[in-house]
Amino acid sequence: QVQLVESGGGLVQAGGSLRLSCAASGRTFSCSAMAWFRQAPGKEREFVATINWSGRSTVYADSVKGRFTISRDNAKNTVYLQMNSLKAQDTAVYYCAADRGDYRSGYRSSNEYAYWGQGTQVTVSS
């Protein structure tokens, strides 16, 4: 079993930056693909970024490419999402997700992830 706890959300002006963290418990973190998703009010949850178990492979949604960076520290059981040049349309609840931990690459589909955090609110004022 893996538990995920996100932190780092908040209110920021457009053009600003935030760094989200997701702390994981459980023995499978270092072999798990991790991802960030987000859900804005009235919209479906959407993929933001994913990173494979080693950290060597990342994939981003087109809407955040060049502005967001996903990274991980397996020694600290933590995955990060550095968000720069934030826009009002980035406002959402951001969720961290982990797969079952079998050394696979990351995925865009939420169906591939077995464990989810409770989410952290990011609000970007224009």
Salt bridges, closest charged atoms under 4 A:
GLU46 OE2 - ARG38 NE 2.57
ASP62 OD1 - LYS65 NZ 3.21
ASP90 OD1 - ARG38 NH1 2.92
ASP90 OD2 - ARG67 NH1 2.75
ASP102 OD1 - ARG104 NE 3.02
GLU112 OE1 - ARG104 NH2 3.86
